[in-house]
Amino acid sequence: MDSGMIFENRETGSSVNVCFRLFRQGDGEEFCSCIEDFYGGGYPYKEYLDEEFLLEKCAAGEMTVLCGVTPEGEIISTSAVRKDEEFGGSALLMLRVVKKAYRGMGIGKAQEERLFRYAEGQEGICSLYADVMTHNSVSQGSLAYAVGTAILSNQLEMNEALNASMIQMMEQSVTPHLGGNIDVYA
């Protein structure tokens, strides 16, 4: 998906090169390792730890899973958008995890921005919501702000398109003078 970015830990001086890419065949074990690093064995939605389940959802266009991967092939971060089957036009942000050893370097935020750009380009998604399970309240606040910004951006674009359609419709009207004057009597 991209050529990679260098992220630095200011406290330790260590750095890591991370490439963000879509989940693919063979990622299951590394993906589960990343989720378990954050949740231990307590991640409640076990079906999302099944590689075949994720691949099916992605292939059907119902879900997009993004992975942050080191040059050695270690998945150190994950995030996903799943279209909501019950509420058309909505999508759920989920599986947003960064391994403990790599937190505080901005990896989650960079991955989130890529995922939002992807979601904004998807036809039929006009709102995002998150089921946030986090141990980091700053991260939770950051996510809430980013989701609100993405939704506002998408809504503004939809309003602009609607306005342009309305203007075009009025310009092409057979009787453009109709409705131009309104007489109000008391």
Residue frames as qw, qx, qy, qz and C-alpha x, y, z in Angstrom:
[[0.000, 0.887, 0.462, 0.000, 0.00, 0.00, 0.00],
 [0.070, 0.979, -0.183, 0.063, 2.93, 2.35, 0.70],
 [0.666, 0.492, -0.463, 0.316, 6.72, 2.21, 0.70],
 [0.699, -0.340, -0.475, 0.413, 7.06, 2.61, 4.45],
 [0.117, -0.877, 0.076, -0.461, 7.61, 5.25, 7.08],
 [0.506, 0.126, -0.623, 0.583, 10.16, 5.60, 9.86],
 [0.521, -0.757, -0.190, -0.347, 8.69, 6.00, 13.35],
 [0.397, 0.367, -0.585, 0.605, 10.86, 6.97, 16.32],
 [0.616, -0.650, -0.434, 0.099, 10.50, 6.46, 20.05],
 [0.102, 0.843, -0.189, 0.492, 11.71, 9.75, 21.55],
 [0.663, -0.676, 0.258, -0.192, 12.33, 8.22, 24.96],
 [0.868, -0.235, 0.388, 0.204, 14.51, 5.31, 23.86],
 [0.041, 0.682, -0.495, -0.536, 15.83, 6.64, 20.54],
 [0.433, 0.051, 0.870, 0.232, 14.80, 3.42, 18.79],
 [0.454, 0.408, -0.179, -0.772, 13.09, 3.53, 15.42],
 [0.535, 0.170, 0.826, 0.048, 11.13, 1.19, 13.17],
 [0.210, 0.183, -0.524, -0.805, 10.26, 1.20, 9.48],
 [0.441, 0.320, 0.761, -0.351, 6.58, 0.39, 8.95],
 [0.157, -0.005, -0.642, -0.751, 4.79, -0.33, 5.70],
 [0.518, 0.229, 0.513, -0.645, 0.98, -0.13, 5.81],
 [0.265, 0.126, -0.780, -0.553, -0.74, -2.68, 3.60],
 [0.768, -0.135, -0.119, -0.615, -3.94, -4.65, 3.28],
 [0.650, -0.259, 0.681, -0.216, -4.42, -7.93, 5.16],
 [0.627, 0.427, -0.526, -0.384, -3.60, -10.91, 2.94],
 [0.970, -0.047, -0.229, -0.072, -3.32, -14.71, 2.83],
 [0.753, 0.136, -0.421, 0.487, -0.73, -15.92, 5.34],
 [0.007, 0.545, -0.275, 0.792, -1.13, -12.98, 7.77],
 [0.699, -0.516, -0.375, -0.323, -3.32, -14.87, 10.25],
 [0.776, -0.294, -0.379, 0.410, -0.66, -15.89, 12.78],
 [0.358, 0.104, -0.146, 0.916, 1.09, -12.49, 12.88],
 [0.301, -0.498, -0.248, -0.774, -2.28, -10.71, 12.96],
 [0.743, -0.528, -0.394, -0.115, -3.42, -12.78, 15.97],
 [0.667, -0.134, -0.320, 0.659, -0.08, -12.15, 17.69],
 [0.094, 0.304, -0.013, 0.948, -0.65, -8.39, 17.35],
 [0.538, -0.528, -0.283, -0.592, -4.22, -8.57, 18.71],
 [0.820, -0.398, -0.391, 0.125, -3.16, -10.85, 21.59],
 [0.489, 0.131, -0.291, 0.812, -0.26, -8.54, 22.48],
 [0.179, -0.362, 0.033, -0.914, -2.87, -5.90, 23.28],
 [0.701, -0.333, -0.097, -0.623, -5.78, -7.94, 24.64],
 [0.332, -0.281, 0.873, -0.221, -4.07, -11.08, 25.90],
 [0.010, 0.181, 0.954, 0.240, -6.57, -13.86, 25.35],
 [0.130, 0.492, 0.629, -0.589, -9.46, -11.51, 26.09],
 [0.198, 0.153, -0.379, -0.891, -10.45, -10.24, 22.65],
 [0.533, 0.191, 0.619, -0.545, -14.22, -10.90, 22.65],
 [0.722, 0.532, 0.003, -0.443, -14.92, -11.27, 18.92],
 [0.624, -0.321, 0.674, 0.230, -13.05, -14.50, 18.15],
 [0.727, 0.537, 0.416, 0.103, -14.28, -14.76, 14.55],
 [0.281, 0.949, -0.145, 0.014, -12.10, -11.75, 13.72],
 [0.374, -0.655, 0.646, 0.120, -9.05, -13.79, 14.70],
 [0.771, 0.177, 0.603, 0.106, -9.80, -16.34, 11.97],
 [0.176, -0.380, 0.501, 0.758, -7.76, -15.65, 8.82],
 [0.121, 0.289, 0.833, 0.456, -10.30, -17.25, 6.46],
 [0.009, -0.782, -0.585, 0.216, -13.17, -15.24, 7.97],
 [0.114, -0.740, 0.069, 0.659, -11.24, -11.98, 7.45],
 [0.179, -0.185, 0.683, 0.684, -10.21, -12.90, 3.92],
 [0.113, 0.511, 0.823, 0.222, -13.84, -13.72, 3.00],
 [0.037, -0.847, -0.386, 0.365, -15.12, -10.42, 4.42],
 [0.161, -0.610, 0.315, 0.709, -12.40, -8.49, 2.59],
 [0.192, 0.035, 0.801, 0.567, -12.99, -10.32, -0.71],
 [0.066, 0.652, 0.750, 0.090, -16.74, -9.60, -0.47],
 [0.123, 0.500, 0.103, 0.851, -16.05, -5.88, 0.00],
 [0.539, -0.719, -0.401, -0.177, -17.64, -5.95, 3.45],
 [0.626, -0.741, 0.060, 0.234, -14.46, -5.14, 5.31],
 [0.542, 0.697, -0.311, 0.352, -11.00, -3.64, 4.89],
 [0.778, -0.586, 0.017, 0.225, -8.19, -4.66, 7.23],
 [0.369, 0.831, -0.311, 0.277, -4.97, -2.65, 7.28],
 [0.879, -0.360, -0.077, 0.302, -1.73, -3.98, 8.78],
 [0.021, 0.920, -0.390, 0.041, 1.42, -2.13, 9.82],
 [0.985, 0.016, 0.020, 0.171, 4.31, -4.43, 8.91],
 [0.348, -0.770, 0.428, 0.321, 8.05, -4.23, 9.61],
 [0.440, 0.613, -0.586, -0.296, 10.63, -5.15, 6.92],
 [0.077, -0.253, 0.956, -0.126, 11.01, -8.50, 8.76],
 [0.412, -0.223, -0.752, -0.464, 7.32, -9.23, 8.18],
 [0.173, -0.310, -0.768, 0.532, 6.13, -8.68, 11.76],
 [0.184, -0.681, -0.450, -0.547, 2.63, -7.21, 11.98],
 [0.311, -0.095, -0.520, 0.790, 2.91, -4.56, 14.69],
 [0.268, 0.267, 0.291, -0.879, -0.36, -2.70, 14.15],
 [0.080, 0.365, 0.867, 0.329, -3.85, -3.38, 12.81],
 [0.298, 0.337, 0.291, -0.844, -7.04, -1.48, 12.08],
 [0.137, 0.273, 0.879, 0.367, -10.18, -2.22, 10.11],
 [0.420, 0.163, 0.047, -0.892, -13.39, -0.77, 8.69],
 [0.122, 0.226, 0.962, 0.089, -16.39, -3.08, 8.45],
 [0.320, -0.217, -0.344, -0.856, -19.52, -1.98, 6.61],
 [0.338, 0.053, 0.695, -0.632, -22.52, -2.18, 8.89],
 [0.066, -0.218, -0.892, -0.390, -25.11, -4.60, 7.54],
 [0.080, -0.625, -0.729, 0.268, -27.87, -3.27, 9.78],
 [0.030, 0.861, 0.163, -0.480, -27.37, 0.47, 9.24],
 [0.678, 0.504, 0.314, 0.433, -26.73, 1.14, 5.55],
 [0.231, 0.872, -0.043, 0.430, -24.20, 3.88, 4.91],
 [0.470, -0.797, 0.337, -0.172, -22.42, 3.26, 8.22],
 [0.780, 0.299, -0.501, 0.223, -19.14, 1.53, 8.92],
 [0.740, -0.672, 0.026, 0.014, -17.52, 0.31, 12.12],
 [0.292, 0.718, -0.573, 0.266, -13.89, 1.11, 12.96],
 [0.899, -0.400, 0.114, -0.139, -12.39, -1.88, 14.73],
 [0.938, -0.003, 0.008, 0.347, -9.29, -3.95, 15.47],
 [0.221, 0.878, -0.205, 0.371, -7.28, -0.78, 16.11],
 [0.843, -0.506, 0.071, 0.170, -4.19, -2.13, 17.87],
 [0.389, 0.754, -0.475, 0.232, -0.48, -1.28, 18.16],
 [0.838, -0.129, -0.450, 0.279, 1.85, -3.75, 19.86],
 [0.534, -0.815, -0.118, 0.193, 3.11, -2.59, 23.26],
 [0.671, -0.273, 0.204, 0.658, 6.74, -2.28, 22.15],
 [0.323, 0.280, 0.412, 0.805, 5.75, 0.20, 19.42],
 [0.120, -0.851, -0.510, -0.036, 3.23, 2.44, 21.19],
 [0.276, -0.849, -0.060, 0.446, 3.77, 6.17, 21.53],
 [0.438, -0.219, 0.489, 0.722, 5.55, 6.45, 18.19],
 [0.360, 0.472, -0.078, -0.801, 2.57, 7.70, 16.13],
 [0.026, -0.056, 0.926, 0.373, 2.07, 4.40, 14.28],
 [0.161, 0.504, 0.825, -0.197, -1.61, 4.08, 15.24],
 [0.194, 0.734, 0.162, -0.631, -2.38, 7.63, 14.18],
 [0.104, 0.460, -0.611, -0.636, -0.63, 7.24, 10.81],
 [0.051, 0.127, 0.969, 0.206, -2.45, 3.97, 10.16],
 [0.176, 0.614, 0.645, -0.419, -5.76, 5.48, 11.21],
 [0.191, 0.646, -0.138, -0.726, -5.29, 8.36, 8.73],
 [0.098, 0.224, -0.821, -0.515, -4.74, 5.89, 5.89],
 [0.062, 0.340, 0.937, -0.055, -7.78, 3.89, 6.88],
 [0.197, 0.669, 0.390, -0.601, -9.93, 7.04, 7.02],
 [0.190, 0.507, -0.437, -0.718, -8.79, 8.09, 3.54],
 [0.052, -0.025, -0.951, -0.305, -9.75, 4.65, 2.28],
 [0.092, 0.506, 0.804, -0.297, -13.17, 4.79, 3.99],
 [0.187, 0.625, 0.089, -0.753, -13.87, 8.28, 2.61],
 [0.210, 0.371, -0.631, -0.648, -13.37, 6.92, -0.91],
 [0.082, 0.158, 0.983, 0.047, -15.78, 4.02, -0.47],
 [0.372, -0.237, -0.399, -0.804, -19.15, 4.44, -2.10],
 [0.646, -0.443, -0.554, -0.284, -22.02, 4.07, 0.32],
 [0.577, -0.369, -0.486, 0.543, -20.11, 4.95, 3.51],
 [0.016, 0.742, 0.108, 0.662, -21.29, 8.25, 4.91],
 [0.472, -0.746, 0.249, -0.398, -20.72, 7.70, 8.63],
 [0.590, 0.238, -0.709, 0.304, -18.14, 5.95, 10.78],
 [0.618, -0.666, 0.144, -0.393, -18.48, 4.80, 14.34],
 [0.387, 0.427, -0.769, 0.278, -16.16, 2.99, 16.71],
 [0.852, -0.472, -0.196, -0.110, -16.52, 0.32, 19.32],
 [0.242, 0.717, -0.510, 0.409, -13.55, 1.56, 21.32],
 [0.888, -0.444, -0.085, 0.083, -11.86, -0.86, 23.68],
 [0.497, 0.637, -0.319, 0.495, -8.65, 0.82, 24.78],
 [0.694, -0.478, -0.314, 0.437, -6.27, 1.08, 27.68],
 [0.390, -0.074, 0.057, 0.916, -5.15, 4.51, 26.51],
 [0.127, 0.780, 0.513, -0.334, -7.57, 7.41, 27.08],
 [0.004, -0.636, 0.287, 0.717, -5.47, 9.81, 24.95],
 [0.080, -0.048, 0.854, 0.512, -5.74, 7.35, 22.06],
 [0.117, 0.567, 0.812, -0.071, -9.49, 7.07, 22.62],
 [0.075, 0.799, 0.203, -0.561, -9.89, 10.87, 22.49],
 [0.060, -0.459, 0.568, 0.681, -7.72, 11.06, 19.39],
 [0.129, 0.206, 0.914, 0.324, -9.87, 8.45, 17.66],
 [0.125, 0.718, 0.628, -0.275, -13.10, 10.26, 18.57],
 [0.043, 0.741, -0.107, -0.662, -11.75, 13.51, 17.12],
 [0.076, -0.282, 0.751, 0.592, -10.50, 11.81, 13.93],
 [0.161, 0.407, 0.891, 0.118, -13.81, 9.99, 13.39],
 [0.119, 0.793, 0.408, -0.437, -15.75, 13.25, 13.85],
 [0.002, 0.640, -0.363, -0.678, -13.47, 15.02, 11.36],
 [0.123, -0.046, 0.879, 0.459, -13.79, 12.23, 8.78],
 [0.161, 0.584, 0.793, -0.069, -17.57, 12.19, 9.09],
 [0.088, 0.806, 0.156, -0.565, -17.79, 15.99, 8.79],
 [0.060, -0.455, 0.592, 0.662, -15.56, 15.94, 5.71],
 [0.123, 0.196, 0.921, 0.314, -17.68, 13.27, 4.06],
 [0.121, 0.713, 0.637, -0.268, -20.93, 15.09, 4.95],
 [0.036, 0.725, -0.098, -0.681, -19.62, 18.38, 3.51],
 [0.054, -0.224, 0.765, 0.601, -18.71, 16.66, 0.24],
 [0.114, 0.430, 0.890, 0.099, -22.17, 15.08, 0.07],
 [0.087, 0.781, 0.391, -0.479, -23.82, 18.47, 0.69],
 [0.004, -0.562, 0.395, 0.727, -21.73, 20.09, -2.05],
 [0.068, 0.040, 0.888, 0.454, -22.75, 17.37, -4.50],
 [0.089, 0.618, 0.768, -0.143, -26.41, 17.76, -3.52],
 [0.051, 0.758, 0.109, -0.641, -26.24, 21.53, -3.94],
 [0.023, -0.367, 0.625, 0.689, -24.63, 21.18, -7.37],
 [0.079, 0.286, 0.921, 0.253, -27.36, 18.74, -8.41],
 [0.075, 0.729, 0.571, -0.370, -30.07, 21.10, -7.19],
 [0.036, 0.671, -0.176, -0.719, -28.58, 24.05, -9.10],
 [0.044, -0.146, 0.808, 0.570, -28.25, 21.95, -12.27],
 [0.096, 0.479, 0.872, 0.015, -31.83, 20.79, -11.94],
 [0.084, 0.780, 0.338, -0.520, -33.07, 24.36, -11.54],
 [0.005, -0.548, 0.425, 0.721, -31.02, 25.56, -14.53],
 [0.023, 0.021, -0.877, -0.479, -32.43, 22.82, -16.74],
 [0.297, 0.441, 0.698, -0.479, -36.02, 23.40, -15.69],
 [0.245, 0.488, 0.674, 0.497, -38.57, 23.70, -18.50],
 [0.132, -0.868, -0.294, -0.379, -40.16, 26.65, -16.69],
 [0.556, 0.047, -0.406, 0.724, -37.28, 28.39, -14.90],
 [0.133, -0.410, 0.063, -0.900, -39.47, 31.39, -13.98],
 [0.697, -0.471, -0.445, -0.306, -41.84, 29.18, -11.98],
 [0.735, -0.508, -0.325, 0.311, -41.37, 29.82, -8.28],
 [0.461, 0.285, -0.086, 0.836, -39.36, 32.98, -8.91],
 [0.201, -0.351, 0.124, -0.906, -42.02, 35.18, -7.28],
 [0.296, -0.383, -0.854, 0.192, -44.12, 34.42, -4.26],
 [0.259, -0.494, -0.085, -0.825, -47.12, 36.56, -3.31],
 [0.297, -0.248, -0.813, 0.436, -48.03, 36.41, 0.35],
 [0.311, -0.560, -0.252, -0.726, -51.38, 37.76, 1.51],
 [0.020, 0.095, -0.724, 0.683, -52.21, 38.45, 5.10]]
